Amino acid sequence: MKKPVTVGIAGFGYWGPNLVRNFRAITECHLKAVCDLSEKRLKHMHSLYPEVTGETDYNALVNDPEIDAIVIATSARLHFPMAKSALSAGKHVLIEKPMACSTAECEELISLAKQQGKVVMVGHTFLYSAAVRKIKEIVDNRDLGDLRYIAARRLNLGLFQKDINVAWDLAPHDISIILHIMQELPQSVNCRGGASITSGIEDMTSMSLQFTKERSAIIHSSWHDPRKVREMTIVGSKRMIVYDDIAPLEKIKVYDVRVERPPHYNTFAEFQYAYHYGDTYSPYIKHDEPLRAECQHFIECINDNLVPLTSGSTGLEVVRILEASSKSLKQQGAPVMLWGGSSAPFPVMPQRATSGRNNGTSHAAPSSGTDAAHVSTPPFTGTAPVKETGRNGADHPANVPASS
C-alpha cells in the first residue's frame, strides 16, 4: 500500500474550505496544514478540523519536509511566487485558476516542475464536471455534426476585484471548457469591455475567439448583472446543446434543430432555407462533486506518475488567451493573432510521464517548443459537477457548498 500524499493548503478564504473538506475525505491523502493570514479563519478551521495545523507563515508549508504537495488558493497575483517557491522546494503543486498573471510566469513554472520532476496542475474545475464530460462525449461522437460556434455567458452581481478584471476572474472556466471541446487553440482573440465601477478594471467584457474551419466562440462575462447566469450554447450542423449550470436537474438539453440550405438552385426564387425542428432531450447526469474528482485526480497523478487533465500546459494556454484579451481591450477590440494565424492543436489529454517518477509536466505547450501529447484520458474516480460563486467571486461548480 502506498504512503498517503501529505498535503498543505495555502488560502482559507472562500474556496479554501472546500479544498480542505475534499482533501480530508481522500483516503490516499493526509492533509497536514492550512496556511492563511487571518488567525480568525485559522481558528475556525481548527474548530472544524482539530487535527489540521494552522499556519500564518507560508514558508512553514514550503519548508516542511513531510509535506509532499501544496495547493494554492490565494489571490491571482500570488499564484506565481507561491507556486515557484513550492516547486523549488520539491513540492507538487495544484494552483487555482488563473495559473499565473502572464504566459512567461506559466512557462517558468512548467519548466521548473519538469526540472524538479513534480506535478503542476491547475484548478479548472469544470473539466471534471459530469455535465462537461457528457458534452465532450456527445461532441466526440459527432451527434451534433460539425461544430459551428459556442456562446457562453457567465454573469452575476459582483464580486468586484481590485487586481484583475472580470475576464481574468470569470472567463477562465469558459475558455477551458471551449478549448476542451474544440481540441485546438484559437487563431485570434478580440475583446471589448467597460469599467463602470473601478477605472481601468473592466467589470463587463465580450470576448471572441476565432478557430479554424470558420468556427468561433463568444464569451460574455460580467460582475454587473442583476441575475446569476451560467449558460453555454454549443451549435452544430445537426443538433445543438444548451448547458445551464444553474439548473438543478436538467443541466444539459440537446435540441434536434438545424438550418439547411438547398444544395442546388438555378434561380433566386428556388433558393429557400429549410428549418428542421425535432425532439429535445436531456441526458442523464450523475450529480457528484467535480471538486472531489479534481482533488482525487491530483493525488492520482502524484501516485501514478500521470500528466493531469488540467496540466500546466492547459493553464498556460488559458492565460495566453487572457493576455491576448487584455491586449485587445487596450486596442479597442482589435484582433490579436495567436500562433502566427494558424490554429495549433490543444494539448489537454493526460498521459503517463515519459521519464522519472512524478514527472507530471513531461509535456509542455506547443508555444514552448515542446511536443503536445494526444493520448486517452485516464478514468477518474468519483466525478460530477455543478457551480457556485467561488473564492474572490470566481465561479465554481454549483453543488459545492459555500463556506464562510
Secondary structure, 3 states (H helix, E strand, C coil): CCCCEEEEEECCCCCHHHHHHHHHCCCCEEEEEEECCCHHHHHHHHHHCCCCEEECCCHHHHCCCCCCEEEECCCHHHHHHHHHHHHHCCCEEEEECCCCCCHHHHHHHHHHHHHHCCCEEEECHHHHCHHHHHHHHHHHCCCCCCEEEEEEEEEEECCCCCCCCHHHHHHHHHHHHHHHHHCECCCEEEEEEECCCECCECCEEEEEEECCCCCEEEEEEECEEEEEEEEEEEEECCCEEEEECCCCCCCEEEEEEEEECCCCCCCHHHCCCEEEEEEEECCCCCCCCHHHHHHHHHHHHHHHCECCCCEHHHHHHHHHHHHHHHHHHHCCCCCEECHHHCCCECCCCCCECCCCCCCCCCCCCHHHCCCCCCCCCCCCCCCCCCCEECHHHCEECCCCCCCC
